[in-house]
Amino acid sequence: QVQLVESGGGWVQAGDSLRLSCAASGRTFSSYAMAWFRQAPGKERQFVATISWGGGRTYYADSVKGRFTISKNNAKNTVYLQMNSLKPEDTAVYYCTADTYSTGEWDSWGQGTQVTVSS
């Protein structure tokens, strides 16, 4: 099991930037992919971005391409999501997740961090 704790959310104006962090503990010696999802009240949880264990491969949802960047520092057991040019539609709770046992499914989740973008 990997424990994930997100941080860095807040209330910002449209056009501002935020950097989210996801600190991992527990099964951090294993190699696994990680990702960011987001969910607004009453809406489906949406995929945002994913990154391979080594950081060499990334993939983004079309809605955030060119604005968000996912990265990681394995030495610090931390994954980041740099969010630039934020829009009101980016408002959501952002969750960090991991494919801990390489099953092809996201099996570990953090508690989420709130991001609110005002217009």
C-alpha positions in Angstrom: 0.0 0.0 0.0 1.1 3.5 -0.8 -0.2 6.5 1.2 -0.7 9.6 -0.8 -1.2 13.1 0.5 -2.0 16.0 -1.8 -1.2 19.7 -1.0 -0.9 23.1 -2.7 -4.5 23.8 -3.5 -6.1 27.2 -2.9 -8.4 30.0 -4.2 -6.9 31.9 -7.1 -8.0 34.2 -9.9 -8.3 33.1 -13.6 -4.9 33.3 -15.2 -3.0 32.5 -12.0 -0.9 29.5 -11.4 -0.7 26.8 -8.7 1.7 23.9 -8.0 0.2 20.8 -6.5 2.3 18.2 -4.6 1.6 14.6 -3.8 3.8 13.0 -1.2 4.0 9.2 -1.1 4.9 6.9 1.7 4.8 3.2 2.3 5.5 1.1 -0.8 7.7 3.8 -2.3 10.5 1.4 -3.3 8.3 0.0 -6.1 8.1 1.2 -9.6 4.6 2.3 -10.7 2.9 4.9 -12.8 1.1 7.8 -11.1 -1.6 10.3 -12.2 -3.7 13.3 -11.3 -7.5 13.3 -11.5 -10.0 15.9 -10.6 -13.7 16.0 -9.5 -16.2 18.8 -9.1 -19.4 18.3 -7.0 -22.0 16.3 -8.9 -19.6 15.5 -11.8 -17.6 12.4 -12.8 -14.0 12.2 -11.8 -11.9 13.3 -14.7 -8.4 12.3 -15.8 -5.9 15.1 -15.9 -2.4 13.8 -16.4 -0.2 10.7 -15.9 3.5 10.0 -15.6 5.6 6.9 -15.7 7.8 5.9 -12.7 11.0 7.2 -14.3 9.3 10.4 -15.5 10.1 9.7 -19.2 6.6 9.4 -20.4 3.6 11.7 -19.7 0.1 12.1 -21.1 -2.4 14.8 -20.6 -6.1 15.4 -21.1 -6.9 17.6 -24.0 -8.4 20.2 -21.7 -5.2 20.9 -19.9 -2.5 20.4 -22.6 -0.2 23.3 -22.9 -1.3 24.6 -19.4 -0.5 21.8 -17.0 2.7 19.9 -16.4 3.2 16.7 -14.4 6.6 15.9 -13.0 8.1 13.9 -10.2 11.1 13.6 -7.9 11.6 10.0 -6.9 14.3 10.9 -4.4 11.6 12.9 -2.5 8.8 10.5 -3.2 6.8 13.3 -4.6 4.7 14.0 -7.8 3.8 17.5 -8.9 1.2 19.2 -11.0 2.1 22.6 -12.2 -1.0 24.4 -13.3 -0.7 27.6 -15.4 -3.3 29.9 -17.0 -6.0 28.5 -14.7 -9.6 28.8 -15.7 -12.9 28.7 -13.7 -13.6 25.3 -15.3 -10.5 23.9 -13.6 -12.2 24.3 -10.2 -12.4 20.9 -8.6 -10.9 18.6 -5.9 -7.6 17.3 -7.3 -6.6 13.7 -6.4 -3.3 11.9 -6.8 -3.4 8.2 -7.6 -1.0 5.3 -8.3 -1.0 1.9 -10.0 0.7 0.5 -7.0 0.8 -3.2 -8.1 1.0 -2.5 -11.9 -2.4 -4.1 -12.5 -3.5 -1.4 -15.1 -5.9 0.2 -12.6 -5.5 3.1 -10.2 -5.5 1.4 -6.7 -4.2 4.1 -4.3 -5.7 7.5 -3.8 -5.0 10.6 -1.8 -7.6 12.6 0.1 -7.6 15.4 -2.4 -6.9 19.1 -2.4 -9.3 21.8 -3.4 -8.6 24.2 -6.3 -11.0 27.1 -6.8 -10.5 29.5 -9.7 -12.6 32.7 -9.7 -13.5 34.7 -12.8 
